[in-house]
Amino acid sequence: MAVRSKRSISIPPDLDAAIAAAAGVAGMTVSGWIVQTAAHRLRLDAAKRAVREWELENGPLTDDELASGRALASKLLAAADHSTGAGPRTPPTRAA
């Protein structure tokens, strides 16, 4: 069995209900859903840092590079949505 740490957290009731509903839809426990969601967020944050570092060394991404990245992200999200039965998602736009 995997080693796990236990935490006690406080969550506003409306967020707790939304998390419980999302976990239920995903067929997961609340704990599992929170772990998966936190891990996803950490990967996104690492990717953002990597892009910022790349841009510091190479200059900002061009509009064409951003468009290509968004197109690839849309394709990957559509494939993931198709395999999980989830609805379509849209990749985020670049923050100004």
C-alpha positions as a printed Julia matrix, in Angstrom:
96×3 Matrix{Float64}:
   0.0    0.0     0.0
   1.24   3.5    -0.84
   2.31   5.74    2.01
  -0.09   8.64    2.46
  -0.08  11.78    4.58
  -3.31  12.86    6.22
  -4.41  16.48    6.33
  -7.39  18.25    7.76
  -8.59  21.19    5.67
 -11.46  23.64    5.89
 -13.56  24.11    2.76
 -16.5   26.47    2.22
 -19.74  24.45    1.97
 -20.44  25.39   -1.65
 -16.95  24.37   -2.75
 -17.23  21.14   -0.75
 -20.49  20.3    -2.53
 -18.96  21.09   -5.94
 -15.93  18.91   -5.21
 -18.11  16.05   -4.01
 -20.25  16.32   -7.16
 -17.21  16.42   -9.45
 -15.68  13.43   -7.69
 -18.94  11.52   -8.04
 -19.17  12.27  -11.75
 -15.57  11.09  -12.16
 -16.31   7.94  -10.15
 -13.68   8.89   -7.59
 -13.48   9.54   -3.89
 -13.25  13.15   -2.8
  -9.73  12.47   -1.56
  -8.7   10.91   -4.87
 -10.25  13.77   -6.85
  -8.44  16.38   -4.74
  -5.11  14.54   -5.12
  -5.56  14.24   -8.89
  -6.61  17.88   -9.21
  -3.72  19.16   -7.07
  -1.22  17.07   -9.08
  -2.68  18.49  -12.31
  -2.34  22.03  -10.98
   1.29  21.43  -10.02
   2.04  20.13  -13.55
   0.39  23.24  -15.06
   2.41  25.52  -12.79
   5.63  23.72  -13.77
   4.74  24.08  -17.45
   4.09  27.81  -17.03
   7.47  28.23  -15.32
   9.16  26.31  -18.14
   7.57  28.55  -20.78
   8.58  31.69  -18.86
  12.16  30.43  -18.59
  12.22  29.55  -22.29
  10.9   33.0   -23.19
  13.55  34.67  -21.01
  16.25  32.85  -22.98
  14.64  32.97  -26.44
  12.19  35.86  -26.46
   8.4   35.78  -26.42
   6.55  33.13  -28.35
   5.27  34.44  -31.67
   1.59  34.59  -32.55
   2.13  31.66  -34.93
   3.8   29.59  -32.19
   0.96  30.39  -29.78
  -1.65  29.49  -32.4
   0.15  26.21  -33.12
   0.3   25.41  -29.41
  -3.39  26.16  -28.93
  -4.29  23.99  -31.93
  -2.27  21.1   -30.53
  -3.79  21.59  -27.06
  -7.3   21.58  -28.56
  -6.54  18.37  -30.44
  -5.15  16.68  -27.32
  -8.05  17.88  -25.16
 -10.56  16.63  -27.73
  -8.88  13.22  -27.8
  -8.88  13.07  -23.99
 -12.52  14.16  -23.84
 -13.47  11.54  -26.4
 -11.76   8.77  -24.42
 -13.34   9.83  -21.11
 -16.75  10.87  -22.39
 -16.24  14.4   -21.04
 -17.55  17.42  -22.89
 -15.27  19.56  -25.07
 -12.81  21.92  -23.41
 -11.04  24.97  -24.72
  -7.36  25.64  -23.99
  -6.79  28.84  -22.04
  -5.73  32.03  -23.73
  -2.48  33.71  -22.83
  -2.75  36.09  -19.89
  -1.69  39.64  -20.68
